[in-house]
């Protein structure tokens, strides 16, 4: 462990926690110290006046970009974190998302979870809670995984449940079924119906979006759901974004309606009904997909980096 002067350690820990949205576990790992010691340092920083707490109206303390995006799309909240090189930006977004979620949770909440690495990392940023009861975690998508590639869905739901003391449920189906008739049959199964009812009752949805031309969405081809020719056809028909297994155009409208009868993601009409629709995304390649989801009114809490924010406003 690197030795730090006590005051330097207090300042560094306080800056990471209050300015960079690190949680106590991340700070403990960074400095090779225990979580209880981090908590003690934060308390000491307040006692010594290194940290002073002022409560402000969020509408008056948000940045210019946050305010412009919030007002433009009539959102509940926008959080913009600084863009950085490498994984730092994603870590900051995940930490900010976990902190926001911790601030709104109440006993009895049902949290619906999308899939992908960003949502998985946000689960690892959660602060453990023992003050909540009857919390339920439910996957909002079928499993987009095989032995070679993971969507992190099972791990995400379990990690959220462990942190929040909740009960986990996942959709026991693949992302897409082979035909509409098979989907109809599978959705009549009691175990699927149980998860579907929880999906409908969820009051919070936490998810990300992806561009169809790059990254995670090309795993549809790698995992055998679609051919490259089919993906090209969807994009030529205007599909630019994947929102919970639904392909949408720049206006947020369904662009491949035939897939709606095969996919196992929560319907976008049900997504719009959620009290909190929290989307986390980072990187310039997400600008168009985030904008499409905003245009479709699928998001009301947006947590992004400066690059995405600038792209949305340009």
TARA-V665559 format. One record per residue. N is the residue number from 1. PSI is psi as a letter, one per 30 degrees, with the letter a starting at -180 (* if undefined). Layout:
n:N psi:PSI
n:N psi:PSI
This chain:
n:1 psi:k
n:2 psi:k
n:3 psi:k
n:4 psi:k
n:5 psi:k
n:6 psi:e
n:7 psi:e
n:8 psi:e
n:9 psi:e
n:10 psi:e
n:11 psi:e
n:12 psi:e
n:13 psi:e
n:14 psi:e
n:15 psi:e
n:16 psi:e
n:17 psi:e
n:18 psi:f
n:19 psi:f
n:20 psi:g
n:21 psi:g
n:22 psi:k
n:23 psi:l
n:24 psi:e
n:25 psi:e
n:26 psi:e
n:27 psi:e
n:28 psi:e
n:29 psi:e
n:30 psi:e
n:31 psi:g
n:32 psi:h
n:33 psi:l
n:34 psi:l
n:35 psi:e
n:36 psi:e
n:37 psi:e
n:38 psi:e
n:39 psi:e
n:40 psi:e
n:41 psi:e
n:42 psi:e
n:43 psi:e
n:44 psi:e
n:45 psi:e
n:46 psi:e
n:47 psi:e
n:48 psi:g
n:49 psi:g
n:50 psi:e
n:51 psi:k
n:52 psi:k
n:53 psi:k
n:54 psi:k
n:55 psi:k
n:56 psi:l
n:57 psi:j
n:58 psi:e
n:59 psi:f
n:60 psi:f
n:61 psi:f
n:62 psi:l
n:63 psi:l
n:64 psi:e
n:65 psi:e
n:66 psi:e
n:67 psi:e
n:68 psi:e
n:69 psi:e
n:70 psi:e
n:71 psi:e
n:72 psi:e
n:73 psi:g
n:74 psi:h
n:75 psi:l
n:76 psi:e
n:77 psi:k
n:78 psi:k
n:79 psi:k
n:80 psi:k
n:81 psi:l
n:82 psi:k
n:83 psi:k
n:84 psi:l
n:85 psi:k
n:86 psi:b
n:87 psi:f
n:88 psi:e
n:89 psi:e
n:90 psi:e
n:91 psi:e
n:92 psi:e
n:93 psi:e
n:94 psi:e
n:95 psi:e
n:96 psi:e
n:97 psi:e
n:98 psi:e
n:99 psi:e
n:100 psi:e
n:101 psi:e
n:102 psi:e
n:103 psi:f
n:104 psi:f
n:105 psi:k
n:106 psi:l
n:107 psi:k
n:108 psi:f
n:109 psi:k
n:110 psi:j
n:111 psi:j
n:112 psi:k
n:113 psi:k
n:114 psi:a
n:115 psi:l
n:116 psi:l
n:117 psi:e
n:118 psi:e
n:119 psi:e
n:120 psi:e
n:121 psi:e
n:122 psi:e
n:123 psi:e
n:124 psi:f
n:125 psi:f
n:126 psi:k
n:127 psi:k
n:128 psi:k
n:129 psi:k
n:130 psi:g
n:131 psi:g
n:132 psi:l
n:133 psi:l
n:134 psi:h
n:135 psi:k
n:136 psi:k
n:137 psi:k
n:138 psi:k
n:139 psi:k
n:140 psi:g
n:141 psi:l
n:142 psi:l
n:143 psi:j
n:144 psi:i
n:145 psi:l
n:146 psi:a
n:147 psi:f
n:148 psi:f
n:149 psi:k
n:150 psi:k
n:151 psi:g
n:152 psi:g
n:153 psi:e
n:154 psi:e
n:155 psi:e
n:156 psi:e
n:157 psi:e
n:158 psi:e
n:159 psi:e
n:160 psi:e
n:161 psi:e
n:162 psi:e
n:163 psi:e
n:164 psi:g
n:165 psi:h
n:166 psi:l
n:167 psi:k
n:168 psi:k
n:169 psi:k
n:170 psi:l
n:171 psi:j
n:172 psi:h
n:173 psi:l
n:174 psi:l
n:175 psi:e
n:176 psi:k
n:177 psi:l
n:178 psi:f
n:179 psi:l
n:180 psi:e
n:181 psi:e
n:182 psi:e
n:183 psi:e
n:184 psi:e
n:185 psi:e
n:186 psi:e
n:187 psi:f
n:188 psi:f
n:189 psi:k
n:190 psi:e
n:191 psi:e
n:192 psi:e
n:193 psi:e
n:194 psi:e
n:195 psi:e
n:196 psi:e
n:197 psi:e
n:198 psi:e
n:199 psi:e
n:200 psi:e
n:201 psi:f
n:202 psi:k
n:203 psi:f
n:204 psi:k
n:205 psi:k
n:206 psi:k
n:207 psi:l
n:208 psi:l
n:209 psi:l
n:210 psi:l
n:211 psi:k
n:212 psi:f
n:213 psi:f
n:214 psi:l
n:215 psi:b
n:216 psi:e
n:217 psi:f
n:218 psi:f
n:219 psi:f
n:220 psi:e
n:221 psi:e
n:222 psi:e
n:223 psi:g
n:224 psi:g
n:225 psi:e
n:226 psi:l
n:227 psi:l
n:228 psi:e
n:229 psi:e
n:230 psi:e
n:231 psi:e
n:232 psi:e
n:233 psi:e
n:234 psi:e
n:235 psi:e
n:236 psi:f
n:237 psi:g
n:238 psi:f
n:239 psi:k
n:240 psi:f
n:241 psi:k
n:242 psi:j
n:243 psi:j
n:244 psi:h
n:245 psi:g
n:246 psi:k
n:247 psi:k
n:248 psi:l
n:249 psi:a
n:250 psi:f
n:251 psi:g
n:252 psi:g
n:253 psi:k
n:254 psi:k
n:255 psi:f
n:256 psi:i
n:257 psi:f
n:258 psi:f
n:259 psi:f
n:260 psi:f
n:261 psi:f
n:262 psi:f
n:263 psi:l
n:264 psi:g
n:265 psi:l
n:266 psi:k
n:267 psi:k
n:268 psi:f
n:269 psi:e
n:270 psi:e
n:271 psi:e
n:272 psi:f
n:273 psi:f
n:274 psi:k
n:275 psi:e
n:276 psi:k
n:277 psi:i
n:278 psi:j
n:279 psi:k
n:280 psi:k
n:281 psi:k
n:282 psi:l
n:283 psi:k
n:284 psi:f
n:285 psi:f
n:286 psi:f
n:287 psi:e
n:288 psi:e
n:289 psi:e
n:290 psi:e
n:291 psi:e
n:292 psi:e
n:293 psi:e
n:294 psi:e
n:295 psi:e
n:296 psi:f
n:297 psi:h
n:298 psi:f
n:299 psi:k
n:300 psi:f
n:301 psi:k
n:302 psi:k
n:303 psi:j
n:304 psi:l
n:305 psi:l
n:306 psi:e
n:307 psi:e
n:308 psi:e
n:309 psi:e
n:310 psi:e
n:311 psi:e
n:312 psi:e
n:313 psi:f
n:314 psi:*
